[in-house]
Amino acid sequence: MSEQTSNGHQVMPAPELTVNDALPHHIQFAGQQGGRAYYTVGTGYRIHQRPHDDLKEPPLDEKETLEYVRKVSELSIPVPFIANCWIDEHTPYGPTYFTLRRHIHGEPLMNQWAPGSLWHKSTLPKRDIIEQIHVYLRKLRTMQARFMGRIGTVDSDDGTIVIAPEPLVDDALFNAGALGLVREGPFTSDWEFWNAIAKYMSHLPGVTPAVLDQLGSQMPCCEPFTFTHASLDPSNFLLAENNEVVGMLDWERAGFFPVWWEYVRLAWFSQTRADEFPRDWCQLLFEGMDQYPEAWEWYKKVRNLWYLGHEHCSTEQKERARNTLGELS
């Protein structure tokens, strides 16, 4: 049975394991990235932990999403198996979100790709690796739905997969500022989707209803609503010693988005996080993706307007905001 945090979010309880399913007690620190840490449990499992803030970052359960991807792709996409996930609100470091998953034997691709890494491989067959990822992305894009949203409960007892839609969570779309991550949707139309974006822009200085109407009229068609990973970071792919991609990780924000969102999101983060994304990673990944230049140009206008509400932005960003506002006024 699931439990609720103080803010009412549903989370799974800590694992209850029978004697036959008991995990090995040998736990070793496996690494960290940002505020996240990883531990191996014996040889078969891994625990991921990260700080949890109920207000700014609601818990995102990947289990249903991964179950859906495994069933629809018939195990052809290398997704992890999650045994359980839970929140411990009483650790010495404050509330912490834990995920227990089966271990995938592979190394983060970023370690071998990035020139500055200690594990960098100058002979890494990058194009071959990217082509493997393109195969997986193309399979994901065949998964489409009648709604935009994350995947809630998945029911397939009679052979037909039925999904209970959940709200989308993506701060690159819904810029709620100090509120952090927010949940919006699910949506069944472009109009609903645009209204959710627009409500976070309506308070920006100079952004009148007429400006929003003009920007909304320029939004590209969102259909078909397409399954999107939404986090194509090289750290989220695991590579075996034979250079086979054996794992795709970080499905927390995955779901059904506008058909152009995978491309646009990667385009945006390749610019804003250029110091984290190896340049050739983005270039090679773009080459095999469906291209949506009109959606990218539209989204840049959205982002430019957001700078109107930022006190700490560069002169160039302020200028782009003013130019975009003038164009839409």
N, C-alpha and C positions, 0 to 999 in steps of 0.2 A: 504494500500500500504506500502511495506517495504521501509526503508531508508538505507543510507549507512553511515558508520563511515568514519573518515578521511582517513583510509587505504582501503576503498572500501568494507568492509565486510557488508553483508546484515543483518539488524536487524529489528525487528518489532517496530513500533512506540508505544508510550504510549497508554494504553487502551482508546478507545472511547466508553463510556457506555451510553445507553439510560436511560431515567428516570426509566423505569420498571426494568432495569438491574442494577441500581445504587447500589454500594456496601455500606454497613454500614460504618459510619465515625469513629467508635470506633476502634482505633488501639492500640495494646499493644505489648511491647517487649516480645518475646518468648524465646530468647536464642541466643547463638552464638557459633561458632566453628571455630577456626583459624581466618581468615579474613572475615568470613561470618556471617551475622546476620539474624534473623528471626523475623517476626512480624505477629500477628494475626489481621485480619481485620474482625471485627464482629465475628460471629460464623462459617462462612462458607468459608472464604478464608484466605490465608496466603501469605505474601510477603517474598521472599528470596532475599537478596542483597549481592553482593560481589564486591570487587575492580575489575576494568576492565583495562587491559593493552592491547591495540589494537595490539601491536607488539608481546609481549610475550605470550598472551593468547587470540587468536581470539574468538569472541563470538560463543558459541555452542548452537544452538537452539534445545531443546529436544522435541518440540511439534510434529514434524513429526514422530520421533522415537516412542513416546508414542502412537500416533494414530495408527501406524503400529502394535505395540504389542497388543493394545486393540482389533484391528480388527482380527488379526490372531489368538489370543488366545481366542477370543470370551468372553472377560472380565474375564477370569479365572485367570489372573495374576494381582495382585493388584498394578496397576500403577497410579500415580497421574494424574489429569486432569489439564492442564495448560491453563489458559485463555489468557495469553499474556506474552511476555518478551520484554524488551527494555533496551537501554543504555541511561543513563543521564550523559552527559559529563560535567555538570555544578554544581555538588553537592559540598559542602564545602570540601569534602574529595577527590575530583578528580573524574574522570570517574567511574561510578558505573553501574553494570549490575543487573537488577531487573527481577525477575520472579514472576508472580502472578498465584497462583494455588489454587484449592479447598483444603480446609483443610481436612486431614485424621486424625481421632481421634485415636491417638496411641502415644506411647513413643518410642524414639530411643532405639533399642535393646541394644546398647552399655551401656546405663545408667544402665540397670538391669543386664547385663552380667559381666561387668568388676568389679573385687573384690574391687578396690579402689574407686568406685563410691558411692556417697551418697545414690543412689537409688538401690544399689546392692541387688539382691534377691538370697539368698543362696539356696532356694528351687526351683529355676527356672528349668523347665523341658527342659533342653538344647537339649537332643536328639530328643524330640518331635518337638521342634522349628526348629532344623536343618533339620529334615525330611520334614517339610513344605517347607523350602527353596529349598531342593533338588527336590521336586515336581515341583516347579516353574522353576528351572534351566533346568530340563529335558524337560519341555514344550518349553522353549526358544531354546534348542538345536535341536528341530525338525524344527525350522525355518532356512532354508538354501537358498543360492542365488548363482548366477553365477558370482558374483564379491565379492571382499573384499572392504568394504567401509562403511561409515555411511549412514544413510537414509536421503535422501532429500525429495522432494515432493512425497506424496503418493496419487495415483489416483485410485479410486475404484468405479467409477460411474456405470460401467456395471457389477459389481460384481467381477471383476478380479482385484486383487491388483497389481498395477504397481508402481515400485519404481524408482525414479531418484537418482542414486548413488552419494554420496558425498565423499570427501577424508577422510581417517582415521586421527585421532588425538590421538597420544599416545606417550608420551615421554619415555615410557619404551621400545618402539620399535625403534623410530626415535630419537636418541640422538643428538639433534642439539646444545647442549651446551648453549652458551650465547644467542642463538636465541630463547630459550624457546620452547613453543609448536609450532610445524609446521604441516602443512597439507600435506599428501602424498596420492597418488592414485586418484581415486579408481583403483583397480587392477583386472585383469581378469586371471592372471596366477601366479604361484609360482615365475617364473623368474622376472616378474615385481616387485613383492613384495620384493624379495631379493635385487634387484638393488637399491630400495629405502632405504633399511637398510644399504647396503654397501657404499653408497655414503657419509654417515656421518662417515664412518670408514676409508675411503681411505687416509685421511690426517694424521692419527695417526702414530707416529714414529714406524718404523719397520714393519708396515702393508703393505706389497707389494701386487701387483695384484695376485701373486701366493698364498699368504696367504688367500686372499679373495676368490679366486677360490676354495681352499681347504675347507674353512669354508662353502661357499655356497653349495658345493657338499654334505655336511653333513646335510643340513637343511631338517628336516622331511617334508613329503608331507603336503601341507596346506589344501587340499580338504578332505571332502566337506567344503566349506566356510560356517561357522556356526555362527548364531547370538550369540553374547557374551555381557554380561552386562559390564564386564571389571572394576568393582569396588565393589568387594564383601567385603566391610567394614561393620562391625556390626552396624555402625552408619547409614547405608543406608537402614536399615530395621526397620519398625515401628511395635510395638507389642501392642495389645489390652490388657485389663485387664484380659481377659480369656486366655491369652498366644497365641492368634491367630496372625499370621503374616498378618497385614492388609495393609502394604505398602512397596513397593520397590522404592527407590529413587536414584537420581544421575545417570541419563541415558545419560549424556553429551557425554561420549566417547563410548557409546554402538554402536554396528554395526556388520557387518559380518567380521569375522576374521578367521585366520587359525583354524582348528578344535581343535587344542591343546592349543589355547591362554588363555582361561579361567583358565585352570589348571596351566599353566606355569606362568601366571601373578600373581595368588594367591601364588604360591610357592615362587616367587621372593620377593613379598612384605611381606610374612610371615617371611622372613629372614631380609630384610633391614628395616622393620618397626615393628620389634618384640615388641618394647616398646608400640606401638599403637594397635597391634592386640593381644587380649588375646590368649595365647598359645592353650588352648583347643578349641577355636573357629576354628582355622585353622585345627587342628587335626580332629575334627568332620566333618568339611565341606569336607575335602579331602576324607574321608571314602566313601562318596556316589557319588563322582565325577568320570567321566571317567579318567583313568590314562594315562599319556603320559611321562614316565620317559626318553625316548630318546630325546624328544623335550626339556625337562627340562635340560638335560646334554648339549645339543647343545646351548641352550640359555645362560647357565652359561659361555660358551666360549665367546659368543658375549659380555656379560657384562664384563668379565675379560679383554678383549681387550680394552674396553672403558677406563679402568683405565690408559692406556698408555697416554691418553690425559688429565688426571687430575693431577694438581699440588698438591692438598691437599687430598691425600689418604694415607691409613695406609701402614706400611711395609708389612703386610700380603697381602693387595690388590695388591701392586706392584709386590710381588713375584708370586701371581696367574697370573697376566698379563704376566710376563716374561715366566712362565711355559707354558701358553696357546700359546703364540707366538712361543715358541720353538717346541711345539707339532705340530703346523700347518706349520712350515717352512720346 
